[in-house]
Structure formats: C-alpha cells, structure tokens
Amino acid sequence: MGKTLKAEDIAKVASYVVSLQGTTPLKAKTPEGNKWVDSSLE
C-alpha cells in the first residue's frame, strides 16, 4: 500500500505551497490545462 503523510507533514507541505503564492521564479513554466472552478459556489 502507498505511504500516507502524517497531519504534521501535510501542514508543512501546505505551508510551503502557500509560501510560493505570489512569487515569480526564474524560468517559470507557462500554465497548462484548464483552471478548475467549483460551480456550486456560483
């Protein structure tokens, strides 16, 4: 069976992802795919 992250590790990953928001890395890839929008919120 696959490995599962502990709650503490999930929090660390989430914090890292949030820290990337608003940054402009060098050599960034252009967006791919379609942006998902939750239609139940409309």
mmCIF entry with sequence, helices, sheets and N, C-alpha, C, O atoms, coordinates in Angstrom:
data_MODEL
# 
_entry.id   MODEL 
# 
_entity.id                         1 
_entity.type                       polymer 
_entity.pdbx_number_of_molecules   1 
# 
_entity_poly.entity_id                      1 
_entity_poly.type                           'polypeptide(L)' 
_entity_poly.nstd_linkage                   no 
_entity_poly.nstd_monomer                   no 
_entity_poly.pdbx_seq_one_letter_code       MGKTLKAEDIAKVASYVVSLQGTTPLKAKTPEGNKWVDSSLE 
_entity_poly.pdbx_seq_one_letter_code_can   MGKTLKAEDIAKVASYVVSLQGTTPLKAKTPEGNKWVDSSLE 
_entity_poly.pdbx_strand_id                 A 
# 
loop_
_entity_poly_seq.entity_id 
_entity_poly_seq.num 
_entity_poly_seq.mon_id 
_entity_poly_seq.hetero 
1 1  MET n 
1 2  GLY n 
1 3  LYS n 
1 4  THR n 
1 5  LEU n 
1 6  LYS n 
1 7  ALA n 
1 8  GLU n 
1 9  ASP n 
1 10 ILE n 
1 11 ALA n 
1 12 LYS n 
1 13 VAL n 
1 14 ALA n 
1 15 SER n 
1 16 TYR n 
1 17 VAL n 
1 18 VAL n 
1 19 SER n 
1 20 LEU n 
1 21 GLN n 
1 22 GLY n 
1 23 THR n 
1 24 THR n 
1 25 PRO n 
1 26 LEU n 
1 27 LYS n 
1 28 ALA n 
1 29 LYS n 
1 30 THR n 
1 31 PRO n 
1 32 GLU n 
1 33 GLY n 
1 34 ASN n 
1 35 LYS n 
1 36 TRP n 
1 37 VAL n 
1 38 ASP n 
1 39 SER n 
1 40 SER n 
1 41 LEU n 
1 42 GLU n 
# 
_struct_asym.id          A 
_struct_asym.entity_id   1 
# 
loop_
_struct_conf.conf_type_id 
_struct_conf.id 
_struct_conf.pdbx_PDB_helix_id 
_struct_conf.beg_label_comp_id 
_struct_conf.beg_label_asym_id 
_struct_conf.beg_label_seq_id 
_struct_conf.pdbx_beg_PDB_ins_code 
_struct_conf.end_label_comp_id 
_struct_conf.end_label_asym_id 
_struct_conf.end_label_seq_id 
_struct_conf.pdbx_end_PDB_ins_code 
_struct_conf.beg_auth_comp_id 
_struct_conf.beg_auth_asym_id 
_struct_conf.beg_auth_seq_id 
_struct_conf.end_auth_comp_id 
_struct_conf.end_auth_asym_id 
_struct_conf.end_auth_seq_id 
_struct_conf.pdbx_PDB_helix_class 
_struct_conf.details 
_struct_conf.pdbx_PDB_helix_length 
HELX_P HELX_P1 AA1 ALA A 7  ? LEU A 20 ? ALA A 7  LEU A 20 1 ? 14 
HELX_P HELX_P2 AA2 SER A 39 ? LEU A 41 ? SER A 39 LEU A 41 5 ? 3  
# 
_struct_conf_type.id          HELX_P 
_struct_conf_type.criteria    ? 
_struct_conf_type.reference   ? 
# 
loop_
_atom_site.group_PDB 
_atom_site.id 
_atom_site.type_symbol 
_atom_site.label_atom_id 
_atom_site.label_alt_id 
_atom_site.label_comp_id 
_atom_site.label_asym_id 
_atom_site.label_entity_id 
_atom_site.label_seq_id 
_atom_site.pdbx_PDB_ins_code 
_atom_site.Cartn_x 
_atom_site.Cartn_y 
_atom_site.Cartn_z 
_atom_site.occupancy 
_atom_site.B_iso_or_equiv 
_atom_site.pdbx_formal_charge 
_atom_site.auth_seq_id 
_atom_site.auth_comp_id 
_atom_site.auth_asym_id 
_atom_site.auth_atom_id 
_atom_site.pdbx_PDB_model_num 
ATOM 1   N N  . MET A 1 1  ? 0.844   -1.187 0.000   1.00 0.00 ? 1  MET A N  1 
ATOM 2   C CA . MET A 1 1  ? 0.000   0.000  0.000   1.00 0.00 ? 1  MET A CA 1 
ATOM 3   C C  . MET A 1 1  ? 0.885   1.245  0.000   1.00 0.00 ? 1  MET A C  1 
ATOM 4   O O  . MET A 1 1  ? 2.023   1.197  0.467   1.00 0.00 ? 1  MET A O  1 
ATOM 5   N N  . GLY A 1 2  ? 0.372   2.348  -0.517  1.00 0.00 ? 2  GLY A N  1 
ATOM 6   C CA . GLY A 1 2  ? 1.137   3.591  -0.602  1.00 0.00 ? 2  GLY A CA 1 
ATOM 7   C C  . GLY A 1 2  ? 1.378   4.225  0.750   1.00 0.00 ? 2  GLY A C  1 
ATOM 8   O O  . GLY A 1 2  ? 0.714   3.903  1.736   1.00 0.00 ? 2  GLY A O  1 
ATOM 9   N N  . LYS A 1 3  ? 2.332   5.123  0.778   1.00 0.00 ? 3  LYS A N  1 
ATOM 10  C CA . LYS A 1 3  ? 2.653   5.819  2.021   1.00 0.00 ? 3  LYS A CA 1 
ATOM 11  C C  . LYS A 1 3  ? 1.626   6.922  2.270   1.00 0.00 ? 3  LYS A C  1 
ATOM 12  O O  . LYS A 1 3  ? 1.076   7.494  1.329   1.00 0.00 ? 3  LYS A O  1 
ATOM 13  N N  . THR A 1 4  ? 1.375   7.211  3.534   1.00 0.00 ? 4  THR A N  1 
ATOM 14  C CA . THR A 1 4  ? 0.433   8.245  3.930   1.00 0.00 ? 4  THR A CA 1 
ATOM 15  C C  . THR A 1 4  ? 1.171   9.309  4.733   1.00 0.00 ? 4  THR A C  1 
ATOM 16  O O  . THR A 1 4  ? 1.986   8.988  5.598   1.00 0.00 ? 4  THR A O  1 
ATOM 17  N N  . LEU A 1 5  ? 0.888   10.568 4.446   1.00 0.00 ? 5  LEU A N  1 
ATOM 18  C CA . LEU A 1 5  ? 1.506   11.651 5.204   1.00 0.00 ? 5  LEU A CA 1 
ATOM 19  C C  . LEU A 1 5  ? 0.807   11.822 6.542   1.00 0.00 ? 5  LEU A C  1 
ATOM 20  O O  . LEU A 1 5  ? -0.411  11.678 6.647   1.00 0.00 ? 5  LEU A O  1 
ATOM 21  N N  . LYS A 1 6  ? 1.589   12.129 7.552   1.00 0.00 ? 6  LYS A N  1 
ATOM 22  C CA . LYS A 1 6  ? 1.036   12.441 8.872   1.00 0.00 ? 6  LYS A CA 1 
ATOM 23  C C  . LYS A 1 6  ? 0.485   13.864 8.824   1.00 0.00 ? 6  LYS A C  1 
ATOM 24  O O  . LYS A 1 6  ? 0.854   14.651 7.952   1.00 0.00 ? 6  LYS A O  1 
ATOM 25  N N  . ALA A 1 7  ? -0.389  14.184 9.757   1.00 0.00 ? 7  ALA A N  1 
ATOM 26  C CA . ALA A 1 7  ? -1.007  15.515 9.796   1.00 0.00 ? 7  ALA A CA 1 
ATOM 27  C C  . ALA A 1 7  ? 0.048   16.615 9.845   1.00 0.00 ? 7  ALA A C  1 
ATOM 28  O O  . ALA A 1 7  ? -0.105  17.651 9.197   1.00 0.00 ? 7  ALA A O  1 
ATOM 29  N N  . GLU A 1 8  ? 1.110   16.401 10.603  1.00 0.00 ? 8  GLU A N  1 
ATOM 30  C CA . GLU A 1 8  ? 2.178   17.400 10.715  1.00 0.00 ? 8  GLU A CA 1 
ATOM 31  C C  . GLU A 1 8  ? 2.867   17.618 9.364   1.00 0.00 ? 8  GLU A C  1 
ATOM 32  O O  . GLU A 1 8  ? 3.186   18.750 9.000   1.00 0.00 ? 8  GLU A O  1 
ATOM 33  N N  . ASP A 1 9  ? 3.095   16.530 8.628   1.00 0.00 ? 9  ASP A N  1 
ATOM 34  C CA . ASP A 1 9  ? 3.735   16.634 7.317   1.00 0.00 ? 9  ASP A CA 1 
ATOM 35  C C  . ASP A 1 9  ? 2.824   17.320 6.303   1.00 0.00 ? 9  ASP A C  1 
ATOM 36  O O  . ASP A 1 9  ? 3.298   18.081 5.460   1.00 0.00 ? 9  ASP A O  1 
ATOM 37  N N  . ILE A 1 10 ? 1.525   17.057 6.379   1.00 0.00 ? 10 ILE A N  1 
ATOM 38  C CA . ILE A 1 10 ? 0.563   17.726 5.494   1.00 0.00 ? 10 ILE A CA 1 
ATOM 39  C C  . ILE A 1 10 ? 0.587   19.228 5.748   1.00 0.00 ? 10 ILE A C  1 
ATOM 40  O O  . ILE A 1 10 ? 0.546   20.021 4.808   1.00 0.00 ? 10 ILE A O  1 
ATOM 41  N N  . ALA A 1 11 ? 0.652   19.618 7.015   1.00 0.00 ? 11 ALA A N  1 
ATOM 42  C CA . ALA A 1 11 ? 0.704   21.035 7.368   1.00 0.00 ? 11 ALA A CA 1 
ATOM 43  C C  . ALA A 1 11 ? 1.973   21.684 6.822   1.00 0.00 ? 11 ALA A C  1 
ATOM 44  O O  . ALA A 1 11 ? 1.937   22.825 6.362   1.00 0.00 ? 11 ALA A O  1 
ATOM 45  N N  . LYS A 1 12 ? 3.091   20.964 6.871   1.00 0.00 ? 12 LYS A N  1 
ATOM 46  C CA . LYS A 1 12 ? 4.351   21.503 6.349   1.00 0.00 ? 12 LYS A CA 1 
ATOM 47  C C  . LYS A 1 12 ? 4.277   21.701 4.837   1.00 0.00 ? 12 LYS A C  1 
ATOM 48  O O  . LYS A 1 12 ? 4.719   22.726 4.318   1.00 0.00 ? 12 LYS A O  1 
ATOM 49  N N  . VAL A 1 13 ? 3.720   20.724 4.138   1.00 0.00 ? 13 VAL A N  1 
ATOM 50  C CA . VAL A 1 13 ? 3.581   20.829 2.681   1.00 0.00 ? 13 VAL A CA 1 
ATOM 51  C C  . VAL A 1 13 ? 2.652   21.988 2.328   1.00 0.00 ? 13 VAL A C  1 
ATOM 52  O O  . VAL A 1 13 ? 2.951   22.771 1.426   1.00 0.00 ? 13 VAL A O  1 
ATOM 53  N N  . ALA A 1 14 ? 1.532   22.099 3.030   1.00 0.00 ? 14 ALA A N  1 
ATOM 54  C CA . ALA A 1 14 ? 0.583   23.181 2.765   1.00 0.00 ? 14 ALA A CA 1 
ATOM 55  C C  . ALA A 1 14 ? 1.231   24.543 3.002   1.00 0.00 ? 14 ALA A C  1 
ATOM 56  O O  . ALA A 1 14 ? 1.023   25.471 2.221   1.00 0.00 ? 14 ALA A O  1 
ATOM 57  N N  . SER A 1 15 ? 2.007   24.668 4.065   1.00 0.00 ? 15 SER A N  1 
ATOM 58  C CA . SER A 1 15 ? 2.691   25.929 4.351   1.00 0.00 ? 15 SER A CA 1 
ATOM 59  C C  . SER A 1 15 ? 3.677   26.282 3.246   1.00 0.00 ? 15 SER A C  1 
ATOM 60  O O  . SER A 1 15 ? 3.796   27.445 2.859   1.00 0.00 ? 15 SER A O  1 
ATOM 61  N N  . TYR A 1 16 ? 4.382   25.276 2.739   1.00 0.00 ? 16 TYR A N  1 
ATOM 62  C CA . TYR A 1 16 ? 5.335   25.501 1.648   1.00 0.00 ? 16 TYR A CA 1 
ATOM 63  C C  . TYR A 1 16 ? 4.612   25.988 0.394   1.00 0.00 ? 16 TYR A C  1 
ATOM 64  O O  . TYR A 1 16 ? 5.050   26.941 -0.250  1.00 0.00 ? 16 TYR A O  1 
ATOM 65  N N  . VAL A 1 17 ? 3.514   25.337 0.054   1.00 0.00 ? 17 VAL A N  1 
ATOM 66  C CA . VAL A 1 17 ? 2.757   25.723 -1.142  1.00 0.00 ? 17 VAL A CA 1 
ATOM 67  C C  . VAL A 1 17 ? 2.242   27.154 -1.007  1.00 0.00 ? 17 VAL A C  1 
ATOM 68  O O  . VAL A 1 17 ? 2.328   27.937 -1.953  1.00 0.00 ? 17 VAL A O  1 
ATOM 69  N N  . VAL A 1 18 ? 1.714   27.496 0.157   1.00 0.00 ? 18 VAL A N  1 
ATOM 70  C CA . VAL A 1 18 ? 1.207   28.855 0.386   1.00 0.00 ? 18 VAL A CA 1 
ATOM 71  C C  . VAL A 1 18 ? 2.349   29.867 0.281   1.00 0.00 ? 18 VAL A C  1 
ATOM 72  O O  . VAL A 1 18 ? 2.144   30.979 -0.205  1.00 0.00 ? 18 VAL A O  1 
ATOM 73  N N  . SER A 1 19 ? 3.554   29.490 0.734   1.00 0.00 ? 19 SER A N  1 
ATOM 74  C CA . SER A 1 19 ? 4.690   30.416 0.679   1.00 0.00 ? 19 SER A CA 1 
ATOM 75  C C  . SER A 1 19 ? 5.097   30.731 -0.757  1.00 0.00 ? 19 SER A C  1 
ATOM 76  O O  . SER A 1 19 ? 5.729   31.759 -1.002  1.00 0.00 ? 19 SER A O  1 
ATOM 77  N N  . LEU A 1 20 ? 4.752   29.872 -1.704  1.00 0.00 ? 20 LEU A N  1 
ATOM 78  C CA . LEU A 1 20 ? 5.099   30.091 -3.108  1.00 0.00 ? 20 LEU A CA 1 
ATOM 79  C C  . LEU A 1 20 ? 4.150   31.058 -3.802  1.00 0.00 ? 20 LEU A C  1 
ATOM 80  O O  . LEU A 1 20 ? 4.490   31.608 -4.850  1.00 0.00 ? 20 LEU A O  1 
ATOM 81  N N  . GLN A 1 21 ? 2.975   31.274 -3.239  1.00 0.00 ? 21 GLN A N  1 
ATOM 82  C CA . GLN A 1 21 ? 1.976   32.131 -3.869  1.00 0.00 ? 21 GLN A CA 1 
ATOM 83  C C  . GLN A 1 21 ? 2.502   33.557 -3.984  1.00 0.00 ? 21 GLN A C  1 
ATOM 84  O O  . GLN A 1 21 ? 2.999   34.131 -3.015  1.00 0.00 ? 21 GLN A O  1 
ATOM 85  N N  . GLY A 1 22 ? 2.384   34.114 -5.179  1.00 0.00 ? 22 GLY A N  1 
ATOM 86  C CA . GLY A 1 22 ? 2.816   35.487 -5.410  1.00 0.00 ? 22 GLY A CA 1 
ATOM 87  C C  . GLY A 1 22 ? 4.284   35.616 -5.794  1.00 0.00 ? 22 GLY A C  1 
ATOM 88  O O  . GLY A 1 22 ? 4.751   36.730 -6.034  1.00 0.00 ? 22 GLY A O  1 
ATOM 89  N N  . THR A 1 23 ? 5.022   34.517 -5.861  1.00 0.00 ? 23 THR A N  1 
ATOM 90  C CA . THR A 1 23 ? 6.421   34.585 -6.250  1.00 0.00 ? 23 THR A CA 1 
ATOM 91  C C  . THR A 1 23 ? 6.540   34.524 -7.767  1.00 0.00 ? 23 THR A C  1 
ATOM 92  O O  . THR A 1 23 ? 5.623   34.070 -8.451  1.00 0.00 ? 23 THR A O  1 
ATOM 93  N N  . THR A 1 24 ? 7.663   34.978 -8.284  1.00 0.00 ? 24 THR A N  1 
ATOM 94  C CA . THR A 1 24 ? 7.917   34.905 -9.723  1.00 0.00 ? 24 THR A CA 1 
ATOM 95  C C  . THR A 1 24 ? 9.276   34.238 -9.937  1.00 0.00 ? 24 THR A C  1 
ATOM 96  O O  . THR A 1 24 ? 10.296  34.920 -10.040 1.00 0.00 ? 24 THR A O  1 
ATOM 97  N N  . PRO A 1 25 ? 9.290   32.905 -10.004 1.00 0.00 ? 25 PRO A N  1 
ATOM 98  C CA . PRO A 1 25 ? 10.551  32.185 -10.164 1.00 0.00 ? 25 PRO A CA 1 
ATOM 99  C C  . PRO A 1 25 ? 11.159  32.396 -11.552 1.00 0.00 ? 25 PRO A C  1 
ATOM 100 O O  . PRO A 1 25 ? 10.445  32.625 -12.529 1.00 0.00 ? 25 PRO A O  1 
ATOM 101 N N  . LEU A 1 26 ? 12.475  32.317 -11.619 1.00 0.00 ? 26 LEU A N  1 
ATOM 102 C CA . LEU A 1 26 ? 13.156  32.386 -12.903 1.00 0.00 ? 26 LEU A CA 1 
ATOM 103 C C  . LEU A 1 26 ? 12.835  31.133 -13.702 1.00 0.00 ? 26 LEU A C  1 
ATOM 104 O O  . LEU A 1 26 ? 12.679  30.053 -13.132 1.00 0.00 ? 26 LEU A O  1 
ATOM 105 N N  . LYS A 1 27 ? 12.737  31.271 -14.998 1.00 0.00 ? 27 LYS A N  1 
ATOM 106 C CA . LYS A 1 27 ? 12.466  30.150 -15.904 1.00 0.00 ? 27 LYS A CA 1 
ATOM 107 C C  . LYS A 1 27 ? 11.178  29.405 -15.537 1.00 0.00 ? 27 LYS A C  1 
ATOM 108 O O  . LYS A 1 27 ? 11.128  28.176 -15.602 1.00 0.00 ? 27 LYS A O  1 
ATOM 109 N N  . ALA A 1 28 ? 10.155  30.140 -15.158 1.00 0.00 ? 28 ALA A N  1 
ATOM 110 C CA . ALA A 1 28 ? 8.876   29.523 -14.778 1.00 0.00 ? 28 ALA A CA 1 
ATOM 111 C C  . ALA A 1 28 ? 8.165   28.960 -16.004 1.00 0.00 ? 28 ALA A C  1 
ATOM 112 O O  . ALA A 1 28 ? 8.254   29.524 -17.095 1.00 0.00 ? 28 ALA A O  1 
ATOM 113 N N  . LYS A 1 29 ? 7.464   27.851 -15.820 1.00 0.00 ? 29 LYS A N  1 
ATOM 114 C CA . LYS A 1 29 ? 6.675   27.262 -16.901 1.00 0.00 ? 29 LYS A CA 1 
ATOM 115 C C  . LYS A 1 29 ? 5.405   28.078 -17.101 1.00 0.00 ? 29 LYS A C  1 
ATOM 116 O O  . LYS A 1 29 ? 4.889   28.693 -16.168 1.00 0.00 ? 29 LYS A O  1 
ATOM 117 N N  . THR A 1 30 ? 4.916   28.072 -18.324 1.00 0.00 ? 30 THR A N  1 
ATOM 118 C CA . THR A 1 30 ? 3.629   28.705 -18.578 1.00 0.00 ? 30 THR A CA 1 
ATOM 119 C C  . THR A 1 30 ? 2.529   27.775 -18.060 1.00 0.00 ? 30 THR A C  1 
ATOM 120 O O  . THR A 1 30 ? 2.725   26.561 -18.024 1.00 0.00 ? 30 THR A O  1 
ATOM 121 N N  . PRO A 1 31 ? 1.385   28.319 -17.662 1.00 0.00 ? 31 PRO A N  1 
ATOM 122 C CA . PRO A 1 31 ? 0.296   27.478 -17.158 1.00 0.00 ? 31 PRO A CA 1 
ATOM 123 C C  . PRO A 1 31 ? -0.159  26.463 -18.197 1.00 0.00 ? 31 PRO A C  1 
ATOM 124 O O  . PRO A 1 31 ? -0.163  26.750 -19.394 1.00 0.00 ? 31 PRO A O  1 
ATOM 125 N N  . GLU A 1 32 ? -0.540  25.285 -17.738 1.00 0.00 ? 32 GLU A N  1 
ATOM 126 C CA . GLU A 1 32 ? -1.050  24.230 -18.604 1.00 0.00 ? 32 GLU A CA 1 
ATOM 127 C C  . GLU A 1 32 ? -2.435  23.816 -18.119 1.00 0.00 ? 32 GLU A C  1 
ATOM 128 O O  . GLU A 1 32 ? -2.754  23.961 -16.939 1.00 0.00 ? 32 GLU A O  1 
ATOM 129 N N  . GLY A 1 33 ? -3.242  23.308 -19.018 1.00 0.00 ? 33 GLY A N  1 
ATOM 130 C CA . GLY A 1 33 ? -4.549  22.785 -18.635 1.00 0.00 ? 33 GLY A CA 1 
ATOM 131 C C  . GLY A 1 33 ? -5.580  23.870 -18.446 1.00 0.00 ? 33 GLY A C  1 
ATOM 132 O O  . GLY A 1 33 ? -5.365  25.029 -18.803 1.00 0.00 ? 33 GLY A O  1 
ATOM 133 N N  . ASN A 1 34 ? -6.700  23.477 -17.877 1.00 0.00 ? 34 ASN A N  1 
ATOM 134 C CA . ASN A 1 34 ? -7.816  24.384 -17.652 1.00 0.00 ? 34 ASN A CA 1 
ATOM 135 C C  . ASN A 1 34 ? -7.970  24.655 -16.166 1.00 0.00 ? 34 ASN A C  1 
ATOM 136 O O  . ASN A 1 34 ? -7.824  23.753 -15.341 1.00 0.00 ? 34 ASN A O  1 
ATOM 137 N N  . LYS A 1 35 ? -8.264  25.898 -15.835 1.00 0.00 ? 35 LYS A N  1 
ATOM 138 C CA . LYS A 1 35 ? -8.475  26.262 -14.446 1.00 0.00 ? 35 LYS A CA 1 
ATOM 139 C C  . LYS A 1 35 ? -9.798  25.677 -13.983 1.00 0.00 ? 35 LYS A C  1 
ATOM 140 O O  . LYS A 1 35 ? -10.817 25.827 -14.658 1.00 0.00 ? 35 LYS A O  1 
ATOM 141 N N  . TRP A 1 36 ? -9.785  25.009 -12.830 1.00 0.00 ? 36 TRP A N  1 
ATOM 142 C CA . TRP A 1 36 ? -10.990 24.399 -12.288 1.00 0.00 ? 36 TRP A CA 1 
ATOM 143 C C  . TRP A 1 36 ? -11.735 25.421 -11.440 1.00 0.00 ? 36 TRP A C  1 
ATOM 144 O O  . TRP A 1 36 ? -11.136 26.101 -10.608 1.00 0.00 ? 36 TRP A O  1 
ATOM 145 N N  . VAL A 1 37 ? -13.038 25.525 -11.653 1.00 0.00 ? 37 VAL A N  1 
ATOM 146 C CA . VAL A 1 37 ? -13.891 26.425 -10.884 1.00 0.00 ? 37 VAL A CA 1 
ATOM 147 C C  . VAL A 1 37 ? -15.027 25.599 -10.303 1.00 0.00 ? 37 VAL A C  1 
ATOM 148 O O  . VAL A 1 37 ? -15.692 24.857 -11.025 1.00 0.00 ? 37 VAL A O  1 
ATOM 149 N N  . ASP A 1 38 ? -15.249 25.726 -9.000  1.00 0.00 ? 38 ASP A N  1 
ATOM 150 C CA . ASP A 1 38 ? -16.316 24.991 -8.331  1.00 0.00 ? 38 ASP A CA 1 
ATOM 151 C C  . ASP A 1 38 ? -17.646 25.661 -8.660  1.00 0.00 ? 38 ASP A C  1 
ATOM 152 O O  . ASP A 1 38 ? -17.949 26.732 -8.134  1.00 0.00 ? 38 ASP A O  1 
ATOM 153 N N  . SER A 1 39 ? -18.434 25.040 -9.522  1.00 0.00 ? 39 SER A N  1 
ATOM 154 C CA . SER A 1 39 ? -19.691 25.639 -9.971  1.00 0.00 ? 39 SER A CA 1 
ATOM 155 C C  . SER A 1 39 ? -20.735 25.710 -8.860  1.00 0.00 ? 39 SER A C  1 
ATOM 156 O O  . SER A 1 39 ? -21.708 26.454 -8.981  1.00 0.00 ? 39 SER A O  1 
ATOM 157 N N  . SER A 1 40 ? -20.551 24.954 -7.786  1.00 0.00 ? 40 SER A N  1 
ATOM 158 C CA . SER A 1 40 ? -21.524 25.001 -6.691  1.00 0.00 ? 40 SER A CA 1 
ATOM 159 C C  . SER A 1 40 ? -21.412 26.299 -5.897  1.00 0.00 ? 40 SER A C  1 
ATOM 160 O O  . SER A 1 40 ? -22.311 26.628 -5.122  1.00 0.00 ? 40 SER A O  1 
ATOM 161 N N  . LEU A 1 41 ? -20.320 27.040 -6.080  1.00 0.00 ? 41 LEU A N  1 
ATOM 162 C CA . LEU A 1 41 ? -20.134 28.298 -5.364  1.00 0.00 ? 41 LEU A CA 1 
ATOM 163 C C  . LEU A 1 41 ? -20.745 29.481 -6.097  1.00 0.00 ? 41 LEU A C  1 
ATOM 164 O O  . LEU A 1 41 ? -20.806 30.585 -5.556  1.00 0.00 ? 41 LEU A O  1 
ATOM 165 N N  . GLU A 1 42 ? -21.192 29.258 -7.315  1.00 0.00 ? 42 GLU A N  1 
ATOM 166 C CA . GLU A 1 42 ? -21.750 30.359 -8.109  1.00 0.00 ? 42 GLU A CA 1 
ATOM 167 C C  . GLU A 1 42 ? -23.214 30.564 -7.820  1.00 0.00 ? 42 GLU A C  1 
ATOM 168 O O  . GLU A 1 42 ? -23.840 31.450 -8.402  1.00 0.00 ? 42 GLU A O  1 
# 
